[in-house]
Amino acid sequence: MTIVRYSPWKTRGLASQRAEITSLQRQLDRMFEDVKAPVFRTPAAELTETDDALHLKLELPGMEAKDIDVEVTEKAVKVLAERKSETQTEGKGNTRSEFYYGKYQRVIPLKARIQNTNVTAEYKDGILNLKLPKTVEEKNKVVRINLEQN
C-alpha cells in the first residue's frame, strides 16, 4: 500500500495553485495586521503583608518616574505607566524590536484597609516600591476563633 499526501490543489494547474496560496497568504497577513497588541500591559506585582503595612512591588522596566502615575485608595492601588518608543533609524537600516512600547495598567485590590495619605513610594532600577501603612483599626483588629470539641 502506498501512502499519498493529499493536496486540495492537485487537481488544478501549478499557476492556479500558486494564485490560491498567495491569496490565502494575503488574507492571513491582513487578519494578523488587524490584531493589535493589547491596549494595556499588566506589570508583574509582589505584595507582602506585615503587622503595620502592605508592601507592594511592581515591575515597570525602562520607564522614567515621571511617566508613572499611582493612585491609592483605602481599598486598592491603581498604577498607570507608559513606555515611549525611542526607535532611531539611521540611513536605510531597519530595526526589529521585541520591546513593548505603550501603556501599562494594574489595579490591585488590597485585603486590608490602608492610610492612603501616608503611602511612600520609591522607583529604582525598574521596580516601583510602595509602602502602604495599615489603618489603626486594621492593626488592632483581633478575630476570635471558636473551636468545637468532639
Salt bridges, closest charged atoms under 4 A:
GLU20 OE2 - ARG12 NH1 2.30
GLU49 OE1 - LYS111 NZ 3.62
GLU49 OE2 - LYS134 NZ 2.59
ASP67 OD1 - LYS84 NZ 3.43
GLU74 OE1 - ARG113 NH2 2.25
GLU138 OE2 - LYS141 NZ 3.94
